[in-house]
Amino acid sequence: MDKKSKRKTQEERDAERRRRRVMFLRELNEAKELRERVQPRRARAARMRQAMRMRTFRW
């Protein structure tokens, strides 16, 4: 019984961690979109830099 309850609490902790992670990633994405709308020139330059990094990246 004790092992079962420990596993349940671990599963609950993992589920809570996943929920917090999903919420964090959603908010991060919203913040990036807002920044792009507020500063379109900087956002465009950042996209260009990212594209250049991806082109020059070696596997």
Secondary structure, DSSP 8 states (H G I E B T S, - for coil): -HHHHHHHHHHHHHHHHHHHHHHHHHHHHHHHHHHHHH-HHHHHHHHHHHHHHHHH---
